[in-house]
Amino acid sequence: MYGKEETIKKVILTDLDSKDDTLKHLKNFKKENEYVEVSKWRDCKEIIDMVDDT
């Protein structure tokens, strides 16, 4: 984590189409953590592609 924020606002977790129970575990983790969002990897890729890292 980096930046000037005092608290975590949002963490996006994504599953890369694994064949195990990863997605289920991510969804359970989301239930326990209000700042977590679970996204499909294609949606996450679109978000990352929009980030300007300059």
Secondary structure, 3 states (H helix, E strand, C coil): CCCCCCCCCCEEEEECCCCCCHHHHHHHHHHHCCCEEEEEHHHHHHHHHHCCCC
